[in-house]
C-alpha cells in the first residue's frame, strides 16, 4: 500500500508560537485593526472640521470683498463730489474776478469821463474867462 498523505500543518515558532498573526477568537476586532479605524475616523472628523472652516473663510472673504467694493465706490463718489465742488469753486472765483474786472473797468471809464468833464468844464470856464477878459481888454 501506498503512503498516506499527511495534511501539512502550520509552522510554529519557538515554544509553539505561530509565526504569523492569527485571527482573534472572540467577536472583538484585534487591537491592530481598531487603531487604523480610529485613525480614519479621527481624520474624517478633522477633514469635516477643516472643510467647514474653509467654507466659513470663503464666505467671510466674499463678505469682505463686497465691503471693499462698497468702500471703493464710496471713495470714487467722494472724489467725484470733491472734484465737482473744486471746479464749481474755481468757476465762482473766475466769475467774481471777471465781475470785479468789469466793474473796475466801468468805474475807471466813469472816473475818466468824470475827470474829463471836470477838466472840460474848467477848460470852458477858463476859455470863457479868457475870452471875456480879452473882449473887455479889446473894448477898452
Residue pairs with C-beta under 8 A, 6 or more apart in sequence:
10 18
10 20
11 19
12 18
12 19
13 19
21 30
21 32
23 30
24 30
29 37
